[in-house]
Amino acid sequence: MRETCEVAVIGGGVIGCAVAHRLAAEGRRVTILDASGRLGSGATDAAMGGILTQSESSCLGPLSTVIDLTRRLYPAWLARLTDQSRVPVPVLTGGDIQVALDDDEMTHLTDKVLPEWEASPFAVVRLSREDAKELEPLLSDAVRGGFLLPDELALDPHDLMAALAGALPAVGVGVRLGARVMRVGSGPGGAEVELDDGTVISAETVVVAAGHLSGVLLPRFRHFLYPVKGEALDARPPGARTYPLRHHVYAELDGGLLTPYLVPRSDGRVALGVTYEPGVDDLRPSAKGRDEVLRGAAALMPSTTGWVVEKHWAGLRPGSGDKRPLIGYADEHRRVVVATGHSGLGVTLAPATAELVSVVMSGTTPDAETAERLAVCAPERALQRDLAAAAAPSLRA
């Protein structure tokens, strides 16, 4: 059986849905194909929800120009989604506090990390121990000081996906769930997608946004894309019914081996994270992961030991060899676009990814800034790198 559409987007996570929404809003006939029974059930479902500007190291350097774009796009993008879906998305606007729990870590933040933050397009405010405790009184007494990154935001990815999914019908996006893609091919006249039930979908363009599994469909990039398992918990402070913290809070302990990250939710929960296991594709939550998260959270905020754990989950981030996404044409015929490898920054980079895919498919000559962003994310670089030589990911989102 053969079907047709103008654009087929493979993957119904935040990246695939953001791209589909943008392309359909421009007048294209777009269909999302997702193997699961619910949009956003993969990496997006497991995300912590930080919209990061510079606290994650991969936001700095070459990717900073894309981060700058996404941060500028985010408020209007969210407003458009909520207006079309009538689904509110509460956003924590206080920023991210990164603290040091010992003198060595404070020296590291001041001497090594601060210069990189100051070189980014975003603000940074130094905090004394007293400043940090005033902003978040539940922080450990061991805090030596830290930094406030006021441009960072946080939200619940489930709220974001509800709004995004609700906005898709408003722009005419079709959604086909339970559609397992077996093959993607292309030629001079178009592209096609073969499903496991034998259906072949012909399209002018196919966008592959299938997370870490994108390499299965695009073997040229398989060596560059890999899963990064992460585990996290939802916990609730006693009696909390609204934001129990005013910021999302992060620290690195034991030389970066333990990375507690706390993201408050508008309903009183706090997401506690997070673990990193590059190359692991096991989605089962583990006792080891739970213990690691709880130990880190308790070191950062001792009162978490009395919070009720409501959920424990694991997810797979789509890692890439250089911690930057692949966005651009993936075939010689310019019929297959890849949009994956966001390495834990999917929620952060969703609006910018949609913007860049739109530019790629427009066929117009981009301005200098956009051309630079596309070069940073160019898929061709993956063909010149060896994943085995890439450093282990340092991810939080």
Salt bridges, closest charged atoms under 4 A:
GLU3 OE1 - ARG176 NH1 2.61
GLU26 OE2 - ARG22 NE 2.82
GLU26 OE1 - ARG28 NH1 2.63
ASP45 OD2 - ARG38 NH2 3.20
ASP45 OD1 - HIS158 NE2 2.74
ASP68 OD2 - ARG72 NE 3.53
ASP83 OD1 - ARG86 NH1 3.46
ASP96 OD1 - HIS248 ND1 3.91
ASP96 OD2 - ARG396 NH2 3.38
ASP103 OD1 - ARG144 NE 3.05
GLU136 OE2 - HIS247 ND1 2.73
ASP141 OD1 - ARG129 NH2 3.89
ASP141 OD1 - LYS133 NZ 2.86
ASP156 OD1 - HIS158 ND1 2.95
ASP156 OD2 - ARG265 NE 3.95
ASP156 OD2 - ARG269 NH2 2.85
GLU192 OE1 - ARG2 NH1 3.43
GLU192 OE2 - ARG183 NH2 2.59
GLU194 OE1 - ARG183 NE 3.16
ASP197 OD2 - ARG176 NH2 3.90
GLU231 OE2 - LYS229 NZ 3.74
GLU231 OE1 - HIS312 NE2 2.85
ASP234 OD2 - ARG269 NH1 2.76
ASP254 OD2 - ARG295 NH1 3.70
ASP267 OD2 - ARG269 NE 2.82
ASP282 OD2 - LYS229 NZ 3.79
ASP282 OD1 - ARG284 NE 3.03
GLU310 OE2 - ARG236 NE 2.71
ASP322 OD2 - ARG324 NH1 3.72
ASP322 OD2 - ARG381 NE 2.63
ASP322 OD2 - ARG385 NE 3.66
GLU332 OE2 - HIS333 NE2 3.73
GLU355 OE1 - ARG22 NH1 2.64
GLU369 OE1 - ARG373 NH2 3.87
